[in-house]
């Protein structure tokens, strides 16, 4: 597994994402501490990552139908 600093992530994002596309996982470090892992989605999905509805959004009813929630959110509040 390759490591990259936060500075590398800012400056060399495209190159790091190309490596991830090829299947390699990259650990992102900040001030010497590991803070994140960049991994291909196929591997992350197998590990149980649900990109829609995680963390504080996990149990919200609105997240069951994201398209409807966004449409409602983007609609104007007052009809003209």
N, C-alpha and C positions, 0 to 999 in steps of 0.2 A: 504494500500500500504506500503510495507516494504522499508526501506532505508538502504543503504550500502555506506561506504566510498570508495574512490579511492583505498586506501590501501587494503580494503576487496576485491575489484574487482581483484586486482593483486594477492593476496594470496589465495583467495577462489573462483576462477572463476568457477570451476566445480560445486561446491555446489550452487552458485548463478544461474548458467545456469539450473541446475536441478529444482530449484524452478520456473524458468521462464517456463520450459517445462510443469510444472504442472499447469500453467495458472496464476501465480502471477506476477504482475508488481513490479519492483524494481527501486527506485529512487537512482541514484548514486550522491553522494555529494563530493565536493572537497573544503576543507577549510571552511566547513559550508554552502556552496552555492550549490544548486541543479544544476547539469550540464547535466544530461542525464537520460533517462528512458530505462530500459531493459524491453521489453514486448514481449510476444509471437507474432510471425509473423501473425497469423490469426487476432489478434486484430489490429495490425499495418496496415495490408492491408485494413481492413475495414475503417480505419481512413484516407485512401487515400495515404499512403506511397507507392511510386513507387521506389523500390530499384535500378532499372536500370534507370539512367538518372535523377538525381536530382541535385539541386544546380547549379554550373557552367556548368555541363554536360547536363543539361536539354534540351537545344535547339540544341545540336550538331547533325548534320546529321549522323555522325559515330555511334551514339548510337542507331540508328534505327535497325541495325543488328550488335549486339555485337560480334557474332561469326566471322563474316567476318572481322570486325575491328581488333580483336585479331589475327586472322590468318595473316592478312596483317602486323600487328605490329611485330609479331614473325618471319616473313619470313626474310631471309638474304637480306641485301641491295644490295649486288653484287653477281651475279650468277658466279659460278666457272666453 
